[in-house]
Amino acid sequence: MENEVFKALADPSRRTLLDLLHRSDGRTLNDLCAPLEMSRFGVMKHLNLLEQAGLITTRKAGREKLHYLNAVPIRQIYDRWVSKYAEPWAIGLTSLQNELEREANMESKPRNVNRIAIKAKPEQVWQALTDPAKTSKFWFNCAIRSTWEANAPFELWKEDAKQAEGVILDMDPPNKLVMSWRFLAIPNTADDVPSRITWEIEAHAEYAGVTLVTVVHDEFEQALPTAKVLENGLPIVLSGMKSFLETGTGLMEK
């Protein structure tokens, strides 16, 4: 997969498409064709290669197919090839950001979508997501506490300090978990209106023993601090979950 990412990034037209999604996420094929001097079919071919490399994800919205930038593979390349040579403060400089709201004919609020493939069963992913002992290995040393029932509250704790809280809005173990989300410990986020995080967990259709994990963050205003924190943080959480489930070691563990 890493070779596919490098190959996809090598083409300037595909980098342009990623830049377009970086500026305004959740766009249709017609939106992406307009700035490029190539045929609709040519743009479709580039988008298919980007999706195969995991650099974008797609979701249906009525009759439209929307394309989203997926920061996780680039985050993994950063962790593998850059972070061990760079100072920790460089993380903020390389984080992918979605800065503009959708066009008027799309949803009024933005949405961030991240996806990763993990060599594990859906049940193992669900357990990692809901077991505090496991969650603390990849979620910035924080443990999620809840009774894991519909409408039950949950809290994210780091040692003796509560970092975030919310409510379980919907759940279908081991395939789906929907939660409201409000940060408490991160500066300037405590007063934000709660947003929503949806975890979609499904066995890969072609590769046995591989699970696709998609995380959707929505129901937020782009200007709120929470949006920026989760844009930067969720790709790290997903990369850490993959590392933990596949190797038994979190990203930040030696």
C-alpha positions, 0 to 999 in steps of 0.5 A: 500500500505504501508503494501505491501511495507514493505512485499516486502522489507522483502524478501532478494531476493527482496532487492537484486533485488532492489540493482541491479536496484540501481546499474544499472537501466532499466534492462531486466529479463535476466540481473536480473536473472544472479546474483541470484541463482534461476529460471527465474520463481522465479525471475519473481515472485519476480519482480511481487511482487515488481511491485505490491508494486510500488517499481519498474516500467516497460516499453517496449523497442522493444521486451524487458521489462525493469525494473526500480527502483521507489524511491517514495514508499521508499521516502513515508516511509521515510517521514512517519517513519524516517524524523520526527525523523531525522535531515534534512541533513539525506535526502541526505543519504537515497536518492536512486541513479541510478549510472551506465549507461545501458549495451551496448545493451540498450540505450546509456543514462540513464533514471530515472522513478518514479511512484505514485498512487494518489486518484484524477482525471487526470484533477485534477493532470493536474491542480495541475501540471500547476497551479502556486498556486497549484504547489507551494504547493508541488514543494519546494515552487516553481511555474511554469509559462507558457502559456502551449502551445506546444513550449512555454517556462516555468519557475520555480520561487521561490519568486523573483528568477528563479530556472529553465527553459525549453520549452514545447516539447509536451502536451496532456492535461490531459494525457501527458506533455513533457518539456525540463529542465535546472536548474539555481539556484542550484550550478553547474547545470546552465551549464548543457545541458538541459534534458527532463522530461515527465509526464504521467497521466492516470486513474487507470485501476482497481480503480475508482478515482485513477490516476497513475502519471509516471515521466520519466527523460531522455536525460541526462548524468549521471555525470551531477549535474542535474541528481543527483538533479532530482533523489533526488528531483522528488520523493519528488515532487510526494509525495508532489503532492499526499499529496496535492491532497489527503489532501489539505496539502503539505509535508512541511506544518504543 
